[in-house]
């Protein structure tokens, strides 16, 4: 408590977030993007691998490992020397994107999905970057320690929501 999340904690959280489609935001999960790149439907893959199809079970594992390695590549860009994520660097920034694509794309290609493009994964990783910023900003004990040291504290989601609520509806609810 009181320290930023480790890279491993951030990766585990973001891998789970990356697996979910968010149609209301126009964001597809990484598994769906990967399976479409090889002409497969992710729901069909899940059904068949759950039914015991060995080839689909192997493909499913390959997909999971590729998702994990691409998310790890994105988190590595923000990991400090202590192995923690205290500040989030933009996932699609930097000169390395000009030379063969983003680190996330390189990880997916190395994982056996050569037809995926940065354009296909940009929205998903943009959302993951937003989520990682929230994970880092919601470090309440660390923020308390920063405040006690007279350092600037980036407002987290929880504080921002309550700030907006107080200024929108007034202080009546807090006094009743």
C-alpha positions as CSV (number, residue, x, y, z in Angstrom):
1,X,0.0,0.0,0.0
2,X,1.2,3.5,-0.8
3,X,3.2,2.5,-3.9
4,X,2.2,2.5,-7.5
5,X,1.1,-0.8,-9.0
6,X,3.7,-3.2,-10.2
7,X,3.9,-3.9,-13.9
8,X,2.7,-7.5,-13.3
9,X,-0.4,-6.2,-11.5
10,X,-1.1,-3.7,-14.3
11,X,-0.7,-6.3,-17.0
12,X,-3.0,-8.8,-15.2
13,X,-5.7,-6.2,-14.9
14,X,-5.3,-4.9,-18.4
15,X,-5.3,-8.3,-20.0
16,X,-8.8,-8.9,-18.5
17,X,-10.0,-5.5,-19.7
18,X,-8.6,-6.1,-23.2
19,X,-10.5,-9.4,-23.6
20,X,-13.9,-7.7,-23.4
21,X,-15.8,-6.1,-26.3
22,X,-17.3,-2.7,-25.6
23,X,-19.7,-2.2,-28.5
24,X,-21.2,0.9,-26.9
25,X,-17.8,2.6,-27.3
26,X,-17.0,1.0,-30.6
27,X,-14.1,-0.9,-29.0
28,X,-13.4,-4.6,-29.8
29,X,-11.5,-6.9,-27.5
30,X,-8.1,-8.1,-28.6
31,X,-9.3,-11.8,-29.0
32,X,-11.9,-10.7,-31.5
33,X,-9.4,-8.6,-33.5
34,X,-6.9,-11.5,-33.5
35,X,-9.3,-14.1,-34.6
36,X,-10.7,-11.9,-37.4
37,X,-7.2,-11.4,-38.6
38,X,-7.0,-15.1,-39.4
39,X,-10.5,-15.5,-40.6
40,X,-12.0,-17.0,-37.5
41,X,-14.9,-16.0,-35.1
42,X,-13.8,-15.8,-31.5
43,X,-17.1,-17.1,-30.2
44,X,-16.7,-20.2,-32.4
45,X,-13.2,-20.7,-31.1
46,X,-14.4,-20.6,-27.5
47,X,-17.2,-23.0,-28.2
48,X,-15.0,-25.5,-30.1
49,X,-12.1,-25.4,-27.6
50,X,-14.5,-25.8,-24.7
51,X,-16.0,-28.8,-26.5
52,X,-12.5,-30.4,-26.6
53,X,-11.3,-29.6,-30.1
54,X,-7.5,-29.9,-29.6
55,X,-6.5,-27.6,-32.5
56,X,-8.8,-24.9,-31.3
57,X,-7.6,-25.3,-27.8
58,X,-4.0,-24.7,-29.0
59,X,-5.2,-21.7,-31.0
60,X,-7.0,-20.3,-28.0
61,X,-3.8,-20.6,-25.9
62,X,-1.8,-18.9,-28.7
63,X,-4.3,-16.1,-28.7
64,X,-4.2,-15.7,-24.9
65,X,-0.4,-15.6,-24.9
66,X,-0.3,-13.1,-27.8
67,X,-2.8,-10.8,-25.9
68,X,-0.7,-11.0,-22.8
69,X,2.5,-10.2,-24.6
70,X,1.1,-7.3,-26.4
71,X,-0.4,-5.8,-23.2
72,X,2.9,-6.4,-21.5
73,X,4.7,-4.5,-24.3
74,X,2.3,-1.6,-23.8
75,X,2.9,-1.5,-20.0
76,X,6.7,-1.8,-20.4
77,X,6.6,1.7,-21.9
78,X,5.5,3.1,-18.6
79,X,7.4,0.8,-16.2
80,X,10.1,2.5,-14.0
81,X,13.4,1.0,-12.9
82,X,11.7,-0.4,-9.8
83,X,9.2,-2.4,-11.9
84,X,6.2,-0.1,-11.1
85,X,3.9,2.0,-13.1
86,X,3.9,5.5,-11.6
87,X,3.4,7.5,-14.8
88,X,1.7,6.4,-18.0
89,X,3.5,7.1,-21.3
90,X,1.4,7.2,-24.5
91,X,1.2,3.8,-26.0
92,X,1.3,4.9,-29.7
93,X,3.9,7.7,-29.3
94,X,7.6,7.5,-30.3
95,X,9.8,6.9,-33.2
96,X,9.7,3.2,-32.9
97,X,6.1,3.2,-34.2
98,X,7.5,4.4,-37.6
99,X,9.8,1.4,-37.9
100,X,7.7,-1.7,-38.1
101,X,4.8,-0.6,-35.9
102,X,4.1,-0.3,-32.2
103,X,5.6,-2.6,-29.6
104,X,2.2,-4.1,-29.1
105,X,1.9,-4.9,-32.9
106,X,5.3,-6.4,-32.9
107,X,4.3,-8.6,-30.0
108,X,1.2,-9.8,-31.8
109,X,3.1,-10.5,-35.0
110,X,5.7,-12.5,-33.0
111,X,2.8,-14.3,-31.3
112,X,1.6,-15.6,-34.7
113,X,-0.8,-13.0,-35.8
114,X,1.0,-11.3,-38.7
115,X,-2.0,-9.7,-40.4
116,X,-3.0,-7.4,-37.5
117,X,-2.4,-3.7,-38.0
118,X,-1.9,-0.8,-35.7
119,X,-5.1,0.7,-37.0
120,X,-7.1,-2.3,-35.8
121,X,-5.7,-2.2,-32.3
122,X,-5.4,1.5,-31.8
123,X,-8.9,2.0,-30.2
124,X,-8.4,-1.0,-27.9
125,X,-5.0,0.1,-26.7
126,X,-6.2,3.7,-26.4
127,X,-8.8,2.5,-24.0
128,X,-6.2,0.4,-22.1
129,X,-4.1,3.5,-21.8
130,X,-7.1,5.3,-20.3
131,X,-7.6,2.4,-17.8
132,X,-3.9,2.3,-16.9
133,X,-4.1,6.0,-16.1
134,X,-7.0,5.4,-13.8
135,X,-5.2,2.6,-12.1
136,X,-2.2,4.8,-11.5
137,X,-4.3,7.8,-10.5
138,X,-6.4,5.8,-8.0
139,X,-3.3,5.1,-5.9
140,X,-5.0,6.7,-2.8
141,X,-2.3,6.0,-0.2
142,X,0.5,7.1,-2.6
143,X,-1.5,10.3,-3.3
144,X,-1.9,10.9,0.4
145,X,1.9,10.6,0.9
146,X,2.5,12.9,-2.1
147,X,0.1,15.5,-0.5
148,X,1.9,15.3,2.8
149,X,5.1,16.0,1.0
150,X,3.5,19.1,-0.6
151,X,3.6,17.5,-4.1
152,X,0.9,17.9,-6.7
153,X,-1.7,15.1,-6.7
154,X,-3.4,14.1,-10.0
155,X,-7.2,13.8,-9.3
156,X,-8.5,10.3,-9.6
157,X,-11.8,9.2,-11.0
158,X,-13.5,8.9,-7.6
159,X,-12.5,12.4,-6.4
160,X,-13.4,13.9,-9.8
161,X,-16.9,12.3,-9.7
162,X,-17.6,13.7,-6.2
163,X,-16.2,17.1,-7.1
164,X,-18.6,17.3,-10.1
165,X,-21.5,16.0,-8.0
166,X,-20.8,18.6,-5.2
167,X,-20.6,21.5,-7.7
168,X,-23.6,20.3,-9.7
169,X,-26.0,19.5,-6.9
170,X,-24.6,21.6,-4.1
171,X,-23.7,20.6,-0.6
172,X,-27.3,19.8,0.6
173,X,-26.8,16.0,0.4
174,X,-23.7,16.2,2.5
175,X,-25.4,18.0,5.3
176,X,-28.6,16.0,5.5
